[in-house]
Amino acid sequence: MRHLPAALIAAALLAAAPLAFAETLLIERVGQEAGMALPARGMRMADVERKFGAPAQRLDPRGGQSRKWPTINRWTYPNFVVYFEKDRVIDAVAIRAGSNEVGPKPPIK
């Protein structure tokens, strides 16, 4: 009978354990998706389109007011966004896929 309180506490902790791990970091998901290829830095727009197909959306360019702020183009694909300076990839970022993931949100339109 004296082990009953300890057993109840252990059962309560085990029941709450899945709730403690409900969020997934985006970087963990991307790390697990080893097959997810992203455009490499320096690739040209034409090469990205040839390898990954046409983007789902080509967002309006940003910047370009001066040489200090070059024009940045953004293409969205279902799982990632590609950022270009002129016609070269400067970065590709995985999109937040689910409400339980913590990471970058889809780009602002």
Contact map, one row per residue, 1 for C-alpha under 8 A:
1111000000000000000000000000000000000000000000000000000000000000000000000000000000000000000000000000000000000
1111100000000000000000000000000000000000000000000000000000000000000000000000000000000000000000000000000000000
1111111000000000000000000000000000000000000000000000000000000000000000000000000000000000000000000000000000000
1111111100000000000000000000000000000000000000000000000000000000000000000000000000000000000000000000000000000
0111111110000000000000000000000000000000000000000000000000000000000000000000000000000000000000000000000000000
0011111111000000000000000000000000000000000000000000000000000000000000000000000000000000000000000000000000000
0011111111100000000000000000000000000000000000000000000000000000000000000000000000000000000000000000000000000
0001111111110000000000000000000000000000000000000000000000000000000000000000000000000000000000000000000000000
0000111111111000000000000000000000000000000000000000000000000000000000000000000000000000000000000000000000000
0000011111111100000000000000000000000000000000000000000000000000000000000000000000000000000000000000000000000
0000001111111110000000000000000000000000000000000000000000000000000000000000000000000000000000000000000000000
0000000111111111000000000000000000000000000000000000000000000000000000000000000000000000000000000000000000000
0000000011111111100000000000000000000000000000000000000000000000000000000000000000000000000000000000000000000
0000000001111111110000000000000000000000000000000000000000000000000000000000000000000000000000000000000000000
0000000000111111110000000000000000000000000000000000000000000000000000000000000000000000000000000000000000000
0000000000011111111100000000000000000000000000000000000000000000000000000000000000000000000000000000000000000
0000000000001111111110000000000000000000000000000000000000000000000000000000000000000000000000000000000000000
0000000000000111111111000000000000000000000000000000000000000000000000000000000000000000000000000000000000000
0000000000000001111111000000000000000000000000000000000000000000000000000000000000000000000000000000000000000
0000000000000001111111100000000000000000000000000000000000000000000000000000000000000000000000000000000000000
0000000000000000111111110000000000000000000000000000000000000000000000000000000000000000000000000000000000000
0000000000000000011111110000000000000000000000000000000000000000000000000000000000000000000000000001000000000
0000000000000000000111111000000000000000000000000000000000000000000000000000000000000000000000000001110000000
0000000000000000000011111101100000000000000000000000000000000000000000000000000000000000000000000001110000000
0000000000000000000000111111100000000000000000000000000000000000000000000000000000000000000000000000111000000
0000000000000000000000011111110000000000000000000000000000000000000000000000000000000000000000010000111100000
0000000000000000000000001111111000000000000000000000000000000000000000000000000000000000000000000000001000000
0000000000000000000000011111111100000000000000000000000000000000000000000000000000000000000000000000000000000
0000000000000000000000011111111110000000000000000000000000000000000000000000000000000000000000000000000000000
0000000000000000000000000111111111010000000000000000000000000000000000000000000000000000000001000000000000000
0000000000000000000000000011111111000000000000000000000000000000000000000000000000000000000000000000000000000
0000000000000000000000000001111111000000000000000000000000000000000000000000000000000000000000000000000000000
0000000000000000000000000000111111110000000000000000000000000000000000000000000000000000000000000000000000000
0000000000000000000000000000011111111000000000000000000000000000000000000000000000000000000000000000000000000
0000000000000000000000000000000011111000000000000000000000000000000000000000000000000000000000000000000000000
0000000000000000000000000000010011111100000000000000000000000000000000000000000000000000000000000000000000000
0000000000000000000000000000000001111110000000000000000000000000000000000000000000000000000000000000000000000
0000000000000000000000000000000000011111000000000000000000000000000000000000000100000000000100000000000000000
0000000000000000000000000000000000001111101000010000000000000000000000000000000001000000101100000000000000000
0000000000000000000000000000000000000111111000000000000000000000000000000000000000000000101100000000000000000
0000000000000000000000000000000000000011111000000000000000000000000000000000000000000001111100000000000000000
0000000000000000000000000000000000000001111100000000000000000000000000000000000000000001110000000000000000000
0000000000000000000000000000000000000011111110110000000000000000000000000000000000000001100000000000000000000
0000000000000000000000000000000000000000011111110000000000000000000000000000000000000011100000000000000000000
0000000000000000000000000000000000000000001111111000000000000000000000000000000000010011100000000000000000000
0000000000000000000000000000000000000000000111111100000000000000000000000000000000000000000000000000000000000
0000000000000000000000000000000000000000001111111110000000000000000000000000000000000000000000000000000000000
0000000000000000000000000000000000000010001111111111100000000000000000000000000000000000000000000000000000000
0000000000000000000000000000000000000000000011111111111000000000000000000000000000000000000000000000000000000
0000000000000000000000000000000000000000000001111111110000000000000000000000000000000000000000000000000000000
0000000000000000000000000000000000000000000000111111100000000000000000000000000000000000000000000000000000000
0000000000000000000000000000000000000000000000011111111000000000000000000000000000000000000000000000000000000
0000000000000000000000000000000000000000000000011111111000000000000000000000000000000000000000000000000000000
0000000000000000000000000000000000000000000000001101111100000000000000000000000000000000000000000000000000000
0000000000000000000000000000000000000000000000001001111111000000000000000011100000000000000000000000000000000
0000000000000000000000000000000000000000000000000000011111000000000000000011110000000000000000000000000000000
0000000000000000000000000000000000000000000000000000001111100000000000000011100000000000000000000000000000000
0000000000000000000000000000000000000000000000000000001111110000000000001111000000000000000000000000000000000
0000000000000000000000000000000000000000000000000000000011111000000000001111000000000000000000000000000000001
0000000000000000000000000000000000000000000000000000000001111100000000001100000000000000000000000000000000001
0000000000000000000000000000000000000000000000000000000000111110000000111100000000000000000000000000000000000
0000000000000000000000000000000000000000000000000000000000011111000000111000000000000000000000000000000000000
0000000000000000000000000000000000000000000000000000000000001111110011110000000000000000000000000000000000000
0000000000000000000000000000000000000000000000000000000000000111111011110000000000000000000000000000000000000
0000000000000000000000000000000000000000000000000000000000000011111011100000000000000000000000000000000000000
0000000000000000000000000000000000000000000000000000000000000011111111000000000000000000000000000000000000000
0000000000000000000000000000000000000000000000000000000000000001111111000000000000000000000000000000000000000
0000000000000000000000000000000000000000000000000000000000000000011111000000000000000000000000000000000000000
0000000000000000000000000000000000000000000000000000000000000011111111100000000000000000000000000000000000000
0000000000000000000000000000000000000000000000000000000000000011111111110000000000001100000000000000000000000
0000000000000000000000000000000000000000000000000000000000001111100011111000000000001100000000000000000000000
0000000000000000000000000000000000000000000000000000000000001111000001111100000000111100000000000000000000000
0000000000000000000000000000000000000000000000000000000001111100000000111110000000111100000000000000000000000
0000000000000000000000000000000000000000000000000000000001111000000000011111000011110000000000000000000000000
0000000000000000000000000000000000000000000000000000001111100000000000001111100011100000000000000000000000000
0000000000000000000000000000000000000000000000000000001111100000000000000111110111000000000000000000000000000
0000000000000000000000000000000000000000000000000000001110000000000000000011111111000000000000000000000000000
0000000000000000000000000000000000000000000000000000000100000000000000000001111100000000000000100000000000000
0000000000000000000000000000000000000000000000000000000000000000000000000000111110000000000001111000000000000
0000000000000000000000000000000000000100000000000000000000000000000000000001111111000000000111100000000000000
0000000000000000000000000000000000000000000000000000000000000000000000000111101111100000000111100000000000100
0000000000000000000000000000000000000010000000000000000000000000000000000111100111110000111110000000000000000
0000000000000000000000000000000000000000000000000000000000000000000000011110000011111000111100000000000000000
0000000000000000000000000000000000000000000010000000000000000000000000011100000001111111111000000000000000000
0000000000000000000000000000000000000000000000000000000000000000000001111000000000111111110000000000000000000
0000000000000000000000000000000000000000000000000000000000000000000001111000000000011111000000000000000000000
0000000000000000000000000000000000000000000110000000000000000000000000000000000000011111100000000000000000000
0000000000000000000000000000000000000000111110000000000000000000000000000000000000011111110000000000000000000
0000000000000000000000000000000000000011111110000000000000000000000000000000000001111011111100000000000000000
0000000000000000000000000000000000000000110000000000000000000000000000000000000001111001111100000000000000000
0000000000000000000000000000000000000011100000000000000000000000000000000000000001110000111110000000000000000
0000000000000000000000000000000000000111100000000000000000000000000000000000000111100000111111000000000000000
0000000000000000000000000000000000000000000000000000000000000000000000000000000111000000001111100000000000000
0000000000000000000000000000010000000000000000000000000000000000000000000000001110000000000111110000000100000
0000000000000000000000000000000000000000000000000000000000000000000000000000011110000000000011111000001111000
0000000000000000000000000100000000000000000000000000000000000000000000000000001000000000000001111100111111000
0000000000000000000000000000000000000000000000000000000000000000000000000000001000000000000000111110100000000
0000000000000000000000000000000000000000000000000000000000000000000000000000000000000000000000011111100000000
0000000000000000000000000000000000000000000000000000000000000000000000000000000000000000000000001111110000000
0000000000000000000001110000000000000000000000000000000000000000000000000000000000000000000000000111110000000
0000000000000000000000111100000000000000000000000000000000000000000000000000000000000000000000011111111000000
0000000000000000000000111100000000000000000000000000000000000000000000000000000000000000000000010011111100000
0000000000000000000000001110000000000000000000000000000000000000000000000000000000000000000000110000111110000
0000000000000000000000000100000000000000000000000000000000000000000000000000000000000000000001110000011111000
0000000000000000000000000000000000000000000000000000000000000000000000000000000000000000000000110000001111100
0000000000000000000000000000000000000000000000000000000000000000000000000000000000000000000000110000000111110
0000000000000000000000000000000000000000000000000000000000000000000000000000000010000000000000000000000011111
0000000000000000000000000000000000000000000000000000000000000000000000000000000000000000000000000000000001111
0000000000000000000000000000000000000000000000000000000000110000000000000000000000000000000000000000000000111
